[in-house]
Amino acid sequence: MEDATENDAESVVGDEAHIVAQSGKGPRGSLIDEGNIDRYENLILLCRVHHKLIDDQPATYTVERLREMKRDHEKWAEQAIRAGSIICPHESATDSEIFDHVPLSNEEIDYVIGHRPQAWEHLMYAGLLKVGLRDARRKSEPRQPSSLVFHNNQAALGHVSALMDELKSAIKEVMDCFEPILLSKALGEPGRPGEFRLIYHIADRLFIAYSNLMDWSRSAGTAQVPRQARHLYDILSHLSDRPMRDIEEYVDRLVVELNGAAREASLGNLHPVVLKVTCAIHADERILEEVLGEMERVHQFIVRNPKR
C-alpha cells in the first residue's frame, strides 16, 4: 500500500495471488481440489511484478517454493510485529490500551493487530468471524442450475445418502474449527499471547465451512430431478439451515459477550473476566422427519412404477 498524497487517495500496489491457479489450465493448475482454491493456504500476497513473474515461470516457482516463501515471510512478519519493528496501521502499541468493541471492519481488525490492546486475540478472532460470515452471505451466488442431474427417480433417491454424507462431512469441518488445543494455542493461555497467524487460520476455516454449507444447500435445492423427487430435494436443501444458524448465533453471542467485557474494561473495571461461549450444531428433527417421509413416498412410487 502506497500512502495517500495531498491530492490522491492511497494506492494498493499488492496483488492477492493464487499459488495454484483458479483455472486448471493456469500456472500450477489442477494440483489441489477445486474447493481449496480460495482458501488461505492457497493465497499469497505479491507485488505486481512478482505476480507476473511467478505466473510466467511456474517451473521455477513451484507450489512448494511459493509455500515456503509465504511461510518465511509470515514468520518474519510475526517476529517483526512482536519485536515492535512493524506496527500496522498505526505507529505504536501499548499493552494497557483498551479497544472497547469487537472490530467490525478490516480497518479495525488491522488496528487491533497493530496496536495489540488488551484481549486483542479474542477481539481479532470475533471480528474476523463476524466480517467473514457477513462477506460470505454477501457473496452468495444466485441459485443456478446444479451439476446434479438425475433422469429417473431411482437415481435421485439413491443419491440422497451421498448428499447426507456430504452434509455430515461439512458439519465435521465446522466442528474441527473448535478443536480445543488449536483454539488455546491461537488465542493464548491466560497470561500468554496468542498467535495471529493461527487466529487467521481457524477463522478462515470456519467461514469456509460455513460457505460449504451454503453451497451444499444450493446444490441440493437446484438439482435436476424428476417431478416425483422434486419435493424431496427441496426439503433436503433446508437441512443445512439449522447448522448455519447455529454458527451465526455462536458468532453473534461471542461478539455480544466480548463487547460487554470490552466496555467494562474501558470504564476502568479491569477485574478478570471469564467468558464461555459454545457452538453446538443441531439437526432440525422436523426437516429430517419430512425428508424420511418423502424418501418413503418416492420409494413407493418407484415400486409401483419401476420404469420411472
C-alpha positions in Angstrom: 0.0 0.0 0.0 1.4 3.4 -1.0 0.4 6.3 1.2 -2.1 8.9 0.1 -0.9 12.2 -1.2 -2.4 15.7 -0.8 -4.3 15.2 -4.0 -5.0 11.5 -4.2 -6.1 8.5 -2.1 -3.7 5.7 -1.2 -2.8 3.1 -3.9 -3.0 -0.6 -3.5 0.2 -2.0 -5.2 -0.1 -5.5 -3.9 -1.9 -8.4 -5.6 -3.7 -11.3 -3.9 -2.4 -14.2 -6.0 -3.2 -17.9 -6.1 -0.4 -20.4 -5.6 -2.3 -23.0 -7.6 -4.3 -21.2 -10.3 -8.1 -21.0 -10.2 -8.1 -22.4 -13.7 -6.9 -25.9 -14.3 -5.0 -24.6 -17.3 -3.3 -21.8 -15.3 0.1 -21.8 -13.6 0.4 -24.9 -11.4 -3.2 -25.6 -12.1 -5.1 -28.7 -11.0 -2.7 -29.5 -8.2 -5.3 -29.2 -5.4 -9.1 -29.8 -5.1 -11.3 -27.1 -6.5 -12.9 -26.5 -3.1 -9.5 -25.4 -1.7 -8.6 -22.9 -4.4 -9.7 -19.8 -2.5 -8.6 -21.0 1.0 -6.0 -19.0 2.9 -3.4 -21.7 2.4 -3.5 -21.2 -1.4 -3.3 -17.4 -1.4 -0.1 -15.3 -1.4 0.3 -11.5 -1.4 2.7 -10.3 -4.1 3.7 -7.1 -5.8 2.5 -6.9 -9.4 6.0 -7.5 -10.9 6.4 -10.8 -8.9 2.8 -11.8 -9.6 3.6 -11.8 -13.3 7.0 -13.4 -12.7 5.7 -16.5 -10.8 2.9 -17.0 -13.4 5.3 -16.8 -16.3 7.8 -19.2 -14.6 5.8 -21.9 -13.0 8.6 -24.5 -13.3 10.9 -22.2 -11.3 8.2 -21.0 -8.8 6.7 -24.3 -7.9 3.9 -24.8 -5.4 6.4 -25.9 -2.7 8.7 -23.0 -3.3 5.8 -20.5 -3.1 4.5 -22.0 0.1 8.0 -21.9 1.6 8.3 -18.2 0.6 4.9 -17.5 2.2 5.9 -19.3 5.4 9.2 -17.5 5.6 7.5 -14.1 5.2 4.8 -14.8 7.7 7.4 -15.9 10.2 9.4 -12.7 9.6 6.3 -10.5 9.8 5.2 -12.1 13.1 8.7 -11.8 14.6 8.9 -8.1 13.5 5.5 -7.3 14.9 6.3 -9.0 18.2 9.6 -7.0 18.3 7.7 -3.8 17.6 9.6 -3.0 14.4 6.3 -3.3 12.4 3.1 -1.8 13.7 0.3 -1.6 11.2 -1.6 0.5 10.6 -0.6 2.8 13.4 2.8 3.8 14.9 2.8 2.4 18.4 1.4 -0.3 20.6 0.7 -0.4 24.3 -0.2 -3.4 26.5 -2.5 -1.3 28.5 -4.6 0.1 25.6 -8.3 -0.7 25.7 -10.3 -1.3 22.5 -13.9 -1.0 23.6 -15.6 -3.2 21.0 -15.2 -6.1 18.6 -13.7 -4.8 15.3 -16.3 -5.0 12.6 -14.3 -3.8 9.6 -10.9 -4.8 8.0 -9.5 -1.5 9.1 -10.5 -2.0 12.7 -9.1 -5.5 12.6 -5.8 -4.2 11.3 -5.8 -1.6 14.1 -6.3 -4.4 16.8 -3.5 -6.5 15.2 -1.2 -3.5 15.1 -1.9 -2.0 18.5 -2.4 -5.2 20.4 -4.8 -3.8 23.0 -5.9 -6.0 25.9 -7.5 -9.2 24.8 -6.6 -8.4 21.2 -6.6 -12.1 20.3 -10.2 -12.6 21.2 -11.3 -9.3 19.6 -9.4 -10.2 16.4 -10.9 -13.7 16.4 -14.5 -12.5 16.9 -14.0 -9.7 14.3 -12.7 -12.0 11.7 -15.6 -14.4 12.2 -18.2 -11.6 12.0 -16.7 -10.0 9.0 -16.1 -13.3 7.3 -19.6 -14.6 7.7 -21.1 -11.3 6.6 -18.9 -11.4 3.4 -19.8 -15.0 2.8 -23.5 -14.1 2.8 -23.0 -11.1 0.6 -21.0 -13.2 -1.9 -23.6 -16.0 -2.0 -24.4 -16.6 -5.7 -27.9 -16.7 -7.0 -29.2 -20.2 -7.4 -28.0 -21.5 -10.7 -28.9 -25.0 -12.1 -27.0 -27.6 -10.1 -24.5 -30.0 -11.6 -26.6 -32.8 -10.1 -28.8 -34.2 -12.9 -30.9 -37.4 -12.4 -33.2 -38.7 -15.2 -35.0 -41.2 -13.1 -36.4 -41.4 -9.6 -34.2 -44.4 -8.6 -31.0 -42.5 -9.2 -32.3 -39.4 -7.5 -33.4 -41.4 -4.4 -30.1 -43.3 -4.4 -28.1 -40.1 -4.3 -29.7 -38.8 -1.1 -27.4 -41.0 1.1 -24.4 -39.4 -0.7 -25.7 -36.0 0.0 -26.3 -36.8 3.6 -22.7 -38.0 3.9 -21.5 -34.7 2.3 -23.6 -32.8 4.8 -22.1 -34.7 7.7 -18.6 -34.0 6.3 -19.3 -30.3 6.0 -20.6 -30.2 9.6 -17.4 -32.1 10.8 -15.4 -29.3 9.1 -17.3 -26.8 11.3 -16.7 -28.8 14.5 -13.0 -29.2 13.7 -12.6 -25.4 13.9 -13.3 -25.7 17.7 -10.6 -28.2 18.4 -9.6 -27.1 22.0 -5.8 -27.4 21.6 -5.8 -25.4 18.4 -8.0 -22.7 19.8 -5.9 -22.5 23.0 -2.7 -22.1 21.0 -4.2 -19.5 18.7 -5.9 -17.3 21.4 -3.2 -17.9 24.1 -3.4 -19.4 27.5 -4.2 -17.0 30.3 -1.3 -14.6 30.7 0.3 -15.7 27.4 0.0 -14.0 24.0 -1.8 -15.7 21.1 -0.7 -16.3 17.5 -2.3 -14.0 15.0 -1.4 -16.3 12.1 -3.3 -19.2 13.8 -6.2 -16.9 14.6 -6.5 -16.1 10.8 -6.3 -19.8 10.0 -9.1 -21.0 12.3 -11.3 -18.1 11.4 -10.7 -18.8 7.7 -11.6 -22.5 8.2 -14.8 -21.6 9.9 -16.3 -19.3 7.3 -15.1 -21.6 4.5 -17.0 -24.4 6.3 -20.0 -22.1 6.5 -19.7 -21.3 2.8 -19.6 -25.1 2.1 -22.9 -25.5 3.9 -24.4 -22.8 1.7 -23.0 -24.4 -1.4 -24.4 -27.8 -0.3 -27.9 -26.3 0.2 -27.7 -24.6 -3.2 -26.6 -27.8 -4.9 -29.4 -29.9 -3.4 -32.1 -27.3 -4.0 -31.3 -26.8 -7.7 -30.6 -30.4 -8.6 -32.4 -31.5 -11.7 -34.6 -34.4 -10.7 -37.9 -36.0 -11.9 -41.1 -34.3 -10.7 -41.8 -37.0 -8.2 -38.5 -36.4 -6.4 -38.6 -32.6 -6.6 -40.2 -32.0 -3.2 -37.7 -34.4 -1.6 -34.8 -32.4 -2.8 -36.4 -29.1 -1.9 -36.9 -30.2 1.7 -33.4 -31.8 1.8 -31.8 -28.5 0.8 -33.0 -27.0 4.1 -31.2 -29.5 6.3 -28.2 -27.1 6.4 -30.3 -24.2 7.6 -30.1 -25.1 11.3 -26.3 -25.7 11.4 -25.7 -22.4 9.5 -28.0 -20.6 12.0 -26.1 -22.2 14.9 -22.8 -20.8 13.6 -24.3 -17.4 13.1 -25.7 -17.4 16.7 -22.4 -18.5 18.1 -20.6 -15.6 16.4 -23.3 -13.2 17.5 -23.1 -14.3 21.1 -19.3 -14.1 21.0 -19.5 -10.5 19.7 -22.0 -9.5 22.4 -20.1 -11.1 25.2 -16.8 -9.5 24.2 -18.4 -6.1 23.6 -19.7 -6.2 27.1 -16.3 -7.2 28.6 -14.5 -4.6 26.5 -16.9 -1.8 27.5 -16.4 -2.7 31.2 -12.6 -2.6 30.7 -12.9 0.8 29.0 -14.7 2.1 32.1 -11.9 1.0 34.3 -13.3 -2.2 35.5 -10.3 -4.4 35.0 -11.2 -7.4 37.1 -10.6 -10.8 35.4 -13.4 -11.9 33.1 -14.2 -15.5 32.1 -16.4 -15.9 29.0 -17.8 -19.2 28.0 -19.4 -19.2 24.5 -20.1 -22.6 23.0 -21.1 -23.6 19.5 -23.5 -26.5 19.3 -24.5 -27.8 15.9 -28.0 -29.2 15.8 -30.0 -31.2 13.3 -33.6 -30.0 12.5 -35.6 -33.0 13.6 -38.7 -31.8 11.8 -37.0 -31.5 8.5 -35.3 -34.8 9.0 -38.7 -36.4 9.5 -40.0 -34.7 6.4 -37.0 -36.0 4.4 -37.5 -39.5 5.6 -41.2 -39.3 4.8 -40.6 -38.0 1.3 -37.9 -40.7 0.7 -40.5 -43.4 1.6 -43.1 -41.8 -0.7 -40.6 -41.7 -3.7 -39.6 -45.3 -2.9 -43.3 -46.4 -3.0 -43.7 -44.6 -6.4 -40.7 -46.5 -7.8 -42.1 -49.8 -6.6 -45.4 -49.1 -8.3 -43.6 -47.6 -11.4 -40.3 -49.5 -11.8 -39.5 -48.0 -15.2 -39.8 -44.4 -13.9 
